[in-house]
Amino acid sequence: MNSIASRLYLSLITLALLLLTVSSLTVWVAISTRSSTDALLDKALQNTVNTAHMEYELSEMMFSLVRYVEDQEKEANTTFLEHLGKFVEYKKELSLSKNVETTSEDIDKLRTLHQEFLLLAQQRVFGEFDPSSVQRIRTLITSSTLPLEVLLNKLQSSIDTQSELYTFRNDFSSSHRYELHRYDIKILLEKIQDMKTDLDIFLLGYPLAEKRFIADAEEFKYSLKSISNSTDSSKILEQIKPIEWHFTRFFGVASRIFKYHDNTARQRALKSVNELERGVFLDMKTQLKKIADQSDILLIEESQGLRGVANKSMYALVLVVVFASVLLALIVVFFQRSLFRPLEKINTTIQALRKGYRNIAFENIEDNELGRITQSLKNFQIGLSQLDQLQKENANQKEALKQEKESLTEMLENLKSAQDKLIETEKLSSLGSLVAGVSHEINTPLGISVTMATTLEDEYSSFMKKLKTGEITREDFDNFESHSTETLNVLNVSLERASGLINSFKQVANDQTSEQLRDFELGTLLQEIYCTLHHQIKNRPVKFSLYNDEELMMNSYPGPIGQVFTNLFNNSIIHGFDNFKKDIQGEISLTLTREGDQIRLLYRDSGKGLSEEGIKRIFEPFYTTRLGEGGSGMGMHVVYSIVVNMLQGDIQVYNDNGAVFDISIPASIQQTEDEL
C-alpha cells in the first residue's frame, strides 16, 4: 500500500460505494413516494375532482333551465344538453375509479336522482314551454302594428299641413277643428302602443290582459270615427280607410292569439323549475357533497401516509449525509497527508530551483512515485549547477557581442537619420517648387488687377474734378460709367483668378504638410497640383494631359498623392527631357481609371526613358544618374515609400517610348488601430 496509485484506487472504490449507497437510498425514496402518490391520486383525488366538476355542471344545468323559462332563451336548451353531457362523463369516471371507497348505494342513488331530474326537466319544462312560439307571436304583432303606425303618422302629417293652411288664412274655427284631430291622432298612436303592451303581458300570463286589449281597441275605434265624422277633407277620409282595414286585420290577429295561445305554459314551467330547484336539485347536491366528503376523508388518510414516507426518507437521508461527510473528511485527510503535502514540497523545491538556489537538501525520499520525482529533482539540481557554470562563460561572450552590436546599431541609426533628413529635404524642395509655381502663376492676374485699379483711380480723379468744377456733361458721365464697368469687370475676373490660385495653393500646401486622411476627388486634386507645376513647362516644348472619364472619389491622403505626382513630374523635367531638342514636342500624360476598389494612375512621358540598370535600381535610396550635379537620389525612393507604405498600393516602372510608371492604390485607405 506504499504506492500512490494503490491509495488512489482504494479511495475511488470507497467513493463508488458511497455513491451506490446514496443512489440506492434515492431510488427507495422515489419508489415509496411514487407508491403513496399513486394511492393518493387513484383513491381520493380523482373522486374529489370529479364531484367538484359534477356540482359545477349540475348548477349550470339548473341555471340553463332558469334562463330558458324566465329569459325565454331558446339557446338555453342547447346549453343544458352540453352541461348534461359533461355531467354524464364525470359520473362515468366516478363509477370507474380504481379502489373507490364510495359505496355503490351512493352512486346508484345519485344515478336515480339524475334520471328523475332529467325526466322532470324534459317533461315539465322543455316539453311544457317553448320560447320560440312566443317570439313568433311577438314578430306577428310587430308586423301587424307597423303599417298602422306608418299610416297614422302620414295622417298626422296631412292634418298638420291642413291646420297650418287654415291658420295662414285666419280661419281659426277650421284650425281649431284640426287641432282636435291632431289630439285624436296622438290618442290613436298611444292606443296602438297600449294594445301591444296588452298582448305582451298576455304572453307573460296576465289574466286581465284580454279585457284591457278590448277596451283599448274600442277607444281606438271611437277616436278614429271621431276624426272621420268631423272632417270634410276627402284626402283625410281616403287615408282613414286603409287605417280601418289594417286595424281590423290587427284585431283579428289579436283575437286568434287570445283564443289559441296558452299563456299559462310559462307560469307552469317556471313553477316546475322552482320545484326542481327546491327538490331533486338539492337532493343531488346533497348526495354529491356526501361523496365528496368521503373522498376528502380518504385524501387526508393517504396524505398522512405520504407524510410518513417523507419523514422516513428524511431520516435516512440525514444518516447518509452524516456518514458521507465523515467518510469524505477521512478521504480528504488521507489525500492531504499522502498526496497534497508531498506535492506542495515538490512544488516549493521547483520554485527554489527556478530562483537559483542550488544547495537544497533532499531527505527521507520514499520509495513511490513522488519519491522518484524527488530523486529526479535532486539529479536535476546537480545538472543545473553545471549549467550555471556554462551560462557564466556564455554571458561573458554575449557581453562582447553586445558591445559590437551597439556599435553597429549606432552606425545604422546615423545612416537612417541621414536618410530621413534627405527625404524631408526632398519634400521641402517640392514645397519650394510649389511656392515658386504659384508665385509665377499669380503674377499675371495680380499685375492686371493693379493696372485696372490704377486706370480706375485716374478715371475717378478726372470725373470728380469735372464734377466739382461743374464742367461735367452727360457724355462725360456715360463715358465714366462705361469705363468703370469695363474696368471693374476685368478687375473682378483677375482677382477671382488670383483667389482661386491662392485657395488651390493653400489646400495643396496643407495636404503636403499635414498628411491628413480625408475625402477628395482625385482629378480635381491633381489638376490643382499641376497648376503649381505649370511654370516648369510654360517655356518648353512639353505638353501635359490629364485623362479621367469619371469622377473618382477617394478617402486617402491627398498630400502624399500630390508628393508622388510632383516627384514624377520633376523627374520627367530633370531627367526625361534634359538635352531635349526644342523642335521636338514632348508630352507628359496621366490617365486615371477605376478598377474595382483600386484606382489606377498611369503616368508616362515621351522623354529618353530609362536604362536597364535604371529600371532595376530607380527606387533604391541614393541612386541617381546625376551624382554631383544636384541630384540627391531620394526622389523616386520617396515615391516608392509613399505608394507602398502610406497609400497601401503598388508601383511598376517600364519603358514604352519613354518612361512609364503604373501605380495602383485603394480608393479607401484602411487605417490600423495605431493610426486611429
C-alpha positions in Angstrom: 0.0 0.0 0.0 3.1 2.3 -0.3 2.2 3.1 -3.9 0.2 6.3 -4.5 -1.7 4.6 -7.3 -2.9 1.9 -4.9 -4.0 4.6 -2.4 -6.0 6.4 -5.1 -7.6 3.2 -6.2 -8.8 2.4 -2.7 -10.2 5.9 -2.3 -12.1 5.6 -5.6 -13.6 2.3 -4.5 -14.8 4.0 -1.3 -16.3 6.9 -3.2 -18.0 4.5 -5.6 -19.6 2.5 -2.6 -20.7 5.8 -1.1 -22.3 6.9 -4.4 -24.0 3.5 -4.8 -25.5 3.8 -1.2 -26.8 7.3 -2.0 -28.3 6.1 -5.3 -30.0 3.1 -3.7 -31.4 5.3 -1.0 -32.7 7.8 -3.6 -34.3 5.0 -5.6 -36.0 3.7 -2.5 -37.3 7.1 -1.6 -38.6 7.6 -5.1 -40.4 4.2 -5.2 -42.0 4.8 -1.8 -43.1 8.3 -2.7 -44.5 7.1 -6.1 -46.5 4.3 -4.4 -48.0 6.7 -1.8 -48.7 9.3 -4.6 -50.4 6.7 -6.8 -52.7 5.7 -3.9 -53.4 9.3 -3.2 -54.3 10.1 -6.9 -56.2 6.8 -7.6 -58.3 6.6 -4.4 -59.1 10.1 -3.3 -58.0 13.0 -5.6 -59.8 11.7 -8.7 -63.2 11.4 -6.9 -62.7 14.8 -5.3 -62.1 16.4 -8.7 -65.0 14.6 -10.4 -67.5 15.5 -7.7 -66.5 19.2 -7.9 -67.0 19.1 -11.7 -70.3 17.4 -11.3 -71.5 20.0 -8.8 -70.5 22.8 -11.3 -72.2 21.1 -14.3 -75.4 20.5 -12.2 -75.5 24.2 -11.2 -75.0 25.2 -14.9 -77.9 22.9 -15.9 -80.2 24.5 -13.3 -79.1 28.0 -14.5 -79.9 27.0 -18.1 -83.4 26.0 -17.0 -83.9 29.3 -15.3 -82.7 31.2 -18.4 -84.9 29.1 -20.7 -88.1 30.0 -18.8 -87.5 33.4 -17.3 -85.4 35.0 -20.1 -87.1 32.9 -22.8 -83.8 32.0 -24.4 -84.2 29.1 -26.8 -80.4 28.6 -26.8 -80.5 27.7 -23.1 -81.9 24.2 -24.2 -78.6 23.6 -26.1 -76.5 24.8 -23.2 -78.4 22.5 -20.9 -77.6 19.5 -23.1 -73.9 20.4 -23.3 -73.6 20.5 -19.5 -75.7 17.4 -19.2 -73.2 15.5 -21.5 -70.2 16.7 -19.3 -72.1 15.7 -16.1 -72.6 12.1 -17.5 -68.9 11.8 -18.4 -67.8 12.8 -14.9 -70.3 10.4 -13.5 -68.9 7.5 -15.5 -65.3 8.4 -14.3 -66.6 8.4 -10.8 -68.1 5.0 -11.2 -65.0 3.5 -12.9 -62.4 4.9 -10.4 -59.9 2.4 -9.0 -60.0 1.4 -5.3 -63.0 3.7 -4.7 -64.2 3.6 -1.1 -67.5 5.2 -2.1 -70.4 2.7 -1.7 -72.3 1.6 -4.8 -75.5 2.6 -3.0 -74.4 6.3 -3.1 -73.6 6.1 -6.8 -76.9 4.3 -7.5 -78.9 6.9 -5.5 -77.1 9.7 -7.5 -78.0 7.9 -10.7 -81.6 7.7 -9.8 -81.8 11.3 -8.8 -80.1 12.3 -12.0 -82.6 10.4 -14.1 -85.5 12.0 -12.1 -84.0 15.5 -12.6 -83.6 14.9 -16.4 -87.2 13.5 -16.7 -88.8 16.4 -14.9 -86.7 18.9 -17.0 -87.7 17.3 -20.3 -91.5 16.8 -19.5 -92.4 19.8 -17.3 -90.0 22.5 -18.6 -88.8 21.9 -22.2 -92.0 19.9 -23.1 -94.3 22.4 -21.4 -93.0 25.8 -22.6 -91.5 26.8 -26.0 -89.9 30.4 -26.1 -89.7 30.2 -29.9 -93.6 30.3 -30.2 -93.7 33.5 -28.0 -91.0 35.0 -30.3 -93.1 34.2 -33.4 -96.2 35.8 -31.8 -94.3 38.9 -31.0 -93.0 39.1 -34.6 -96.6 38.7 -35.8 -97.7 41.5 -33.6 -95.0 43.8 -34.8 -95.7 43.1 -38.5 -99.4 43.8 -37.9 -99.0 47.1 -36.0 -96.2 48.6 -38.1 -98.4 49.5 -41.1 -100.9 51.1 -38.7 -98.2 53.3 -37.1 -96.9 54.3 -40.6 -100.4 55.3 -41.8 -101.2 57.2 -38.6 -98.0 59.2 -39.0 -98.9 60.1 -42.6 -102.4 61.1 -41.5 -100.9 63.3 -38.8 -98.7 65.0 -41.4 -101.7 65.7 -43.5 -103.6 67.1 -40.6 -100.6 69.3 -39.6 -100.5 70.7 -43.2 -104.2 71.5 -43.2 -104.0 73.1 -39.8 -101.1 75.4 -40.9 -103.0 76.3 -44.1 -106.2 77.4 -42.2 -104.1 79.3 -39.7 -102.4 81.1 -42.5 -105.9 82.0 -43.9 -107.0 83.2 -40.4 -109.8 80.5 -40.4 -109.5 79.8 -36.7 -112.6 77.7 -36.4 -111.3 75.2 -39.0 -107.8 75.5 -37.5 -109.2 74.6 -34.1 -111.0 71.5 -35.5 -107.8 70.2 -37.0 -106.0 70.8 -33.7 -108.6 68.4 -32.2 -107.8 65.9 -34.9 -104.2 66.1 -34.0 -105.1 65.3 -30.4 -107.1 62.3 -31.7 -104.1 61.1 -33.7 -102.0 61.2 -30.6 -104.6 59.1 -28.8 -104.6 56.6 -31.7 -100.8 56.2 -31.5 -100.9 55.8 -27.8 -103.7 53.2 -28.0 -101.6 51.2 -30.6 -98.8 51.0 -28.0 -101.2 50.1 -25.2 -102.7 47.3 -27.3 -99.2 46.0 -28.0 -98.4 46.1 -24.3 -101.7 44.3 -23.5 -100.6 41.5 -25.9 -97.1 41.3 -24.3 -98.4 41.0 -20.7 -100.9 38.4 -22.0 -98.0 36.3 -23.3 -96.4 36.7 -19.8 -99.6 35.2 -18.3 -101.5 38.2 -17.0 -105.2 37.1 -16.8 -106.9 40.5 -17.4 -104.8 41.4 -20.5 -107.6 40.4 -22.9 -110.2 42.7 -21.3 -107.7 45.6 -21.3 -107.0 45.0 -25.0 -110.7 45.1 -26.0 -111.2 48.4 -24.0 -108.2 50.0 -25.7 -109.4 48.7 -29.1 -112.9 50.4 -28.5 -111.2 53.6 -27.7 -109.1 53.4 -30.8 -112.2 52.8 -33.0 -114.0 55.7 -31.2 -111.2 58.2 -31.8 -110.8 57.1 -35.5 -114.6 57.5 -36.0 -114.5 60.9 -34.4 -111.9 62.1 -36.9 -114.0 60.6 -39.8 -117.2 62.3 -38.7 -115.8 65.7 -38.0 -113.7 66.2 -41.1 -114.8 67.4 -44.6 -111.5 66.7 -46.3 -111.7 63.9 -48.8 -108.0 63.4 -48.6 -108.2 62.6 -44.9 -111.2 60.3 -45.4 -109.2 58.4 -48.1 -106.3 58.0 -45.6 -108.7 56.7 -42.9 -109.9 53.8 -45.0 -106.6 51.8 -45.1 -106.2 52.5 -41.3 -109.5 50.9 -40.6 -108.6 47.9 -42.8 -105.2 47.4 -41.1 -106.8 47.8 -37.7 -109.4 45.1 -38.5 -106.6 42.8 -39.5 -104.6 43.5 -36.4 -107.7 43.0 -34.2 -108.3 39.6 -35.9 -104.7 38.6 -35.2 -105.0 39.5 -31.6 -108.3 37.6 -31.3 -106.7 34.5 -32.6 -103.8 34.9 -30.1 -106.2 35.3 -27.2 -108.2 32.3 -28.4 -105.5 29.8 -29.3 -102.3 30.7 -27.3 -101.8 29.1 -23.9 -100.3 31.9 -21.8 -100.1 29.8 -18.6 -97.4 27.4 -20.0 -94.6 29.7 -18.9 -96.0 30.0 -15.4 -96.3 26.2 -15.2 -92.7 25.8 -16.5 -91.4 28.4 -14.0 -93.2 26.6 -11.2 -91.7 23.3 -12.3 -88.2 24.9 -12.3 -88.7 26.2 -8.7 -89.9 22.7 -7.6 -86.8 21.2 -9.2 -84.5 23.6 -7.5 -86.1 23.0 -4.1 -86.4 19.2 -4.6 -84.3 17.0 -6.8 -81.6 19.6 -7.4 -81.0 20.0 -3.6 -81.0 16.2 -3.2 -78.4 15.7 -5.9 -76.2 18.4 -4.5 -76.5 16.8 -1.0 -75.6 13.4 -2.5 -72.6 14.9 -4.3 -71.4 16.6 -1.2 -71.6 13.2 0.7 -69.5 11.5 -2.0 -67.0 14.5 -1.9 -66.8 14.2 1.9 -65.9 10.5 1.7 -63.2 11.3 -0.9 -61.8 14.1 1.3 -61.5 11.7 4.3 -59.6 9.2 2.1 -57.5 12.1 0.7 -56.5 13.1 4.3 -55.6 9.4 5.2 -53.4 9.0 2.1 -51.8 12.4 2.7 -50.8 11.3 6.2 -49.3 8.1 4.7 -47.4 10.2 2.2 -46.1 12.4 5.1 -44.9 9.3 7.0 -42.9 8.1 3.9 -41.4 11.6 3.6 -40.3 11.5 7.3 -38.7 8.1 6.9 -36.9 9.3 3.8 -35.7 12.4 5.5 -34.2 10.5 8.5 -32.5 8.0 6.1 -31.0 10.9 4.0 -29.8 12.6 7.1 -28.0 9.5 8.2 -26.4 9.0 4.8 -25.3 12.7 4.7 -23.6 12.4 8.1 -21.9 9.1 7.1 -20.8 10.6 3.7 -19.5 13.7 5.4 -17.4 11.7 7.8 -16.1 9.5 5.1 -15.2 12.4 2.8 -13.4 14.1 5.7 -11.3 11.0 6.2 -10.6 10.8 2.5 -9.5 14.5 2.4 -7.2 13.9 5.4 -5.8 10.9 3.6 -5.1 12.8 0.4 -3.7 15.8 2.4 -1.0 13.6 4.0 -0.3 11.2 1.2 -0.5 13.4 -1.8 -1.0 17.1 -1.4 1.7 17.8 1.1 4.4 15.9 -0.8 3.3 17.7 -4.0 3.5 21.0 -2.2 7.0 20.2 -1.1 8.0 19.2 -4.7 6.5 22.5 -6.0 8.4 24.5 -3.4 11.6 22.7 -4.4 11.0 23.5 -8.1 10.3 27.2 -7.3 13.6 27.4 -5.3 15.5 25.8 -8.3 13.9 28.4 -10.6 15.0 31.2 -8.3 18.6 30.0 -8.4 19.1 28.0 -5.2 21.5 25.1 -5.8 22.1 23.8 -2.2 18.7 22.3 -1.4 18.7 19.3 0.9 16.7 16.2 -0.1 15.9 14.0 2.9 13.6 11.0 3.6 12.9 10.1 0.0 10.2 7.5 -0.1 10.0 4.6 -2.5 7.0 5.6 -4.5 6.0 7.8 -7.5 6.6 11.1 -5.6 9.8 9.8 -4.2 11.1 9.1 -7.7 10.1 12.6 -8.7 12.1 13.9 -5.7 15.1 11.9 -6.7 14.8 13.3 -10.3 14.8 16.9 -8.8 18.0 16.1 -6.9 19.7 15.0 -10.1 18.3 18.0 -11.8 19.8 20.3 -9.2 23.3 18.8 -10.0 22.7 19.4 -13.7 21.6 23.0 -13.1 24.8 23.7 -11.1 26.9 22.5 -14.1 24.7 24.6 -16.4 25.1 27.7 -14.3 28.9 27.5 -14.8 28.4 27.2 -18.6 26.0 30.2 -18.5 28.6 32.4 -16.8 31.1 31.6 -19.6 28.4 32.3 -22.2 27.4 35.6 -20.5 31.0 36.9 -21.0 30.9 36.0 -24.7 27.4 37.7 -25.0 28.7 40.9 -23.4 31.5 41.2 -26.0 28.9 40.6 -28.8 26.6 43.1 -27.2 29.2 45.9 -27.4 29.8 45.1 -31.1 26.1 45.1 -31.8 25.6 48.5 -30.0 28.4 50.0 -32.2 26.7 48.7 -35.4 23.3 49.8 -34.2 24.6 53.4 -33.7 26.1 53.4 -37.2 22.7 52.2 -38.6 20.8 54.9 -36.7 23.1 57.6 -38.0 22.5 56.3 -41.5 18.7 56.2 -41.1 18.8 59.8 -39.7 20.7 61.0 -42.7 18.2 59.2 -45.0 15.2 60.8 -43.2 16.8 64.3 -43.5 17.3 63.8 -47.2 13.6 62.7 -47.5 12.5 65.8 -45.6 14.8 67.9 -47.8 13.2 66.4 -50.9 9.6 67.2 -49.5 10.7 70.8 -48.7 12.2 71.1 -52.1 8.8 70.1 -53.7 7.0 72.6 -51.4 9.5 75.3 -52.5 8.8 74.4 -56.1 5.1 74.7 -55.4 5.6 78.2 -53.9 7.6 79.3 -57.0 5.0 77.9 -59.4 2.1 79.6 -57.6 4.1 82.9 -57.4 4.7 82.7 -61.2 1.1 81.9 -62.0 -0.4 84.6 -59.7 1.8 87.4 -61.1 -0.3 87.8 -64.2 -3.8 88.3 -62.6 -2.3 90.4 -59.9 -0.5 92.6 -62.5 -3.7 93.0 -64.4 -5.6 93.9 -61.2 -3.0 96.6 -60.3 -3.2 98.1 -63.8 -7.0 98.1 -63.8 -7.1 99.7 -60.3 -4.7 102.4 -61.4 -6.7 103.1 -64.5 -9.9 103.2 -62.4 -8.3 105.6 -60.0 -7.3 108.0 -62.8 -10.7 107.9 -64.3 -12.3 108.6 -60.9 -10.0 111.6 -60.2 -10.8 113.2 -63.6 -14.5 112.6 -63.1 -14.6 114.1 -59.6 -12.6 117.1 -60.8 -15.1 117.9 -63.5 -17.9 117.2 -61.1 -16.6 119.7 -58.5 -16.0 122.5 -61.1 -19.4 121.9 -62.7 -17.9 121.2 -66.2 -19.3 117.7 -66.3 -21.5 116.7 -69.2 -23.8 113.9 -69.9 -21.3 112.4 -72.3 -18.6 112.5 -69.5 -21.0 110.7 -67.1 -21.7 108.0 -69.7 -18.0 107.5 -70.5 -17.1 107.2 -66.8 -19.9 104.7 -66.3 -18.8 102.6 -69.3 -15.1 102.7 -68.5 -15.8 102.0 -64.8 -18.0 99.0 -65.6 -15.4 97.5 -68.0 -12.5 98.1 -65.6 -14.4 96.6 -62.7 -15.3 93.5 -64.8 -11.6 93.0 -65.8 -10.5 93.6 -62.1 -13.1 91.2 -60.8 -12.1 88.4 -63.2 -8.4 88.9 -62.4 -9.0 88.9 -58.6 -11.1 85.7 -58.8 -8.3 84.1 -60.8 -5.8 85.1 -58.2 -8.1 84.0 -55.3 -8.6 80.6 -57.0 -4.8 80.1 -57.3 -4.3 81.1 -53.7 -7.0 78.7 -52.4 -5.6 75.9 -54.6 -2.1 76.6 -53.2 -3.4 76.7 -49.6 -5.2 73.3 -50.0 -2.2 71.7 -51.8 0.3 73.1 -49.3 -1.8 72.0 -46.3 -2.1 68.4 -47.8 1.6 68.1 -48.4 2.5 69.2 -44.9 -0.3 67.6 -42.8 -0.7 64.2 -44.3 -4.3 64.1 -43.2 -6.8 61.4 -44.3 -9.9 63.0 -45.9 -12.4 62.6 -48.8 -11.5 64.2 -52.1 -11.9 63.9 -55.9 -8.6 62.7 -57.5 -8.9 64.5 -60.8 -9.6 67.9 -59.1 -6.6 67.3 -56.7 -4.1 66.5 -59.5 -5.4 69.5 -61.6 -4.7 71.8 -58.7 -1.2 70.4 -58.2 -0.5 70.8 -61.9 -1.4 74.5 -61.6 1.6 74.8 -59.3 3.9 72.9 -61.7 2.8 74.5 -64.9 5.5 77.2 -64.9 8.2 74.5 -65.4 6.9 73.6 -68.9 5.5 77.0 -69.8 8.5 77.9 -71.9 9.4 74.4 -73.0 8.1 72.3 -75.9 6.4 70.0 -73.4 2.6 69.4 -73.1 0.8 67.9 -70.1 -2.5 66.0 -70.5 -4.8 64.6 -67.7 -7.3 61.9 -68.7 -10.2 60.8 -66.4 -13.6 59.8 -67.8 -15.4 59.8 -64.5 -15.4 61.4 -61.1 -13.0 59.4 -58.8 -13.9 60.0 -55.1 -11.3 58.8 -52.7 -10.8 58.5 -48.9 -7.0 58.7 -48.7 -4.0 61.0 -48.1 -4.1 63.8 -50.7 -0.7 65.3 -49.6 1.3 62.1 -50.2 -0.5 61.6 -53.6 0.4 65.1 -54.6 4.0 64.5 -53.5 4.1 61.4 -55.7 2.8 63.3 -58.7 5.2 66.3 -58.1 8.2 64.0 -57.9 7.3 62.1 -61.1 6.7 65.4 -62.9 10.1 66.9 -61.7 11.8 63.6 -62.6 10.4 63.8 -66.2 11.6 67.5 -66.5 15.0 67.0 -64.9 15.9 63.5 -66.4 13.5 62.7 -69.1 13.6 65.9 -71.1 17.2 67.2 -70.3 19.1 68.0 -73.5 15.8 67.6 -75.4 15.7 69.3 -78.8 13.5 72.4 -78.9 11.9 71.5 -82.2 10.6 68.2 -80.9 7.3 68.3 -78.9 7.4 66.4 -75.6 4.4 65.1 -73.8 3.6 64.1 -70.2 0.2 62.3 -69.7 -1.6 61.0 -66.6 -4.5 58.6 -67.1 -6.9 57.9 -64.1 -9.2 54.8 -64.1 -11.2 52.9 -61.6 -10.6 49.1 -61.4 -12.9 47.7 -58.8 -11.8 49.0 -55.4 -8.5 50.2 -56.8 -7.6 53.5 -58.6 -5.0 53.2 -61.3 -2.7 56.1 -62.2 -0.8 55.5 -65.5 2.0 58.2 -65.7 4.1 58.4 -68.8 6.4 60.8 -70.6 7.9 60.8 -74.1 11.4 61.5 -72.8 14.6 59.4 -73.3 13.3 56.7 -71.0 15.4 54.6 -68.5 18.3 52.2 -68.9 18.1 48.6 -67.8 20.1 49.4 -64.7 17.9 52.4 -64.0 14.7 50.3 -64.2 16.1 47.9 -61.6 17.5 50.5 -59.2 15.3 53.5 -59.7 13.6 53.1 -56.3 16.8 52.5 -54.4 17.8 55.3 -52.0 20.7 57.5 -53.1 20.5 56.1 -56.7 20.8 59.0 -59.3 22.2 59.4 -62.8 23.3 63.0 -61.9 25.5 62.4 -59.0 27.4 65.6 -58.2 25.0 67.7 -60.3 22.5 68.4 -57.6 20.7 65.1 -57.6 20.1 63.5 -54.1 18.9 60.1 -55.3 15.9 60.2 -52.9 13.1 61.5 -55.1 11.9 58.2 -56.6 12.7 56.3 -53.3 10.2 58.7 -51.6 7.7 57.9 -54.4 8.0 54.2 -53.7 7.8 54.6 -49.9 4.7 56.7 -50.1 2.8 54.4 -52.6 3.7 51.1 -50.9 3.8 52.0 -47.2 1.4 55.0 -46.8 -1.0 54.6 -49.6 -1.1 50.7 -49.4 -0.6 50.4 -53.1 1.8 49.1 -55.8 4.1 50.8 -58.4 5.7 49.3 -61.5 8.1 51.0 -64.0 9.0 50.2 -67.6 9.9 51.8 -70.9 7.3 52.4 -73.7 8.5 55.3 -75.9 9.6 56.9 -72.7 9.3 56.1 -69.0 6.0 54.7 -67.8 5.0 54.5 -64.1 2.0 52.2 -63.4 0.5 52.9 -59.9 -2.4 51.1 -58.3 -3.8 52.4 -54.9 -7.0 51.6 -53.0 -9.8 54.1 -53.3 -10.3 54.0 -49.5 -7.4 53.6 -47.0 -7.9 51.0 -44.2 -6.4 52.6 -41.1 -4.7 50.4 -38.5 -5.5 50.7 -34.7 -2.3 52.7 -34.2 -3.3 55.2 -36.9 -6.8 55.6 -35.4 
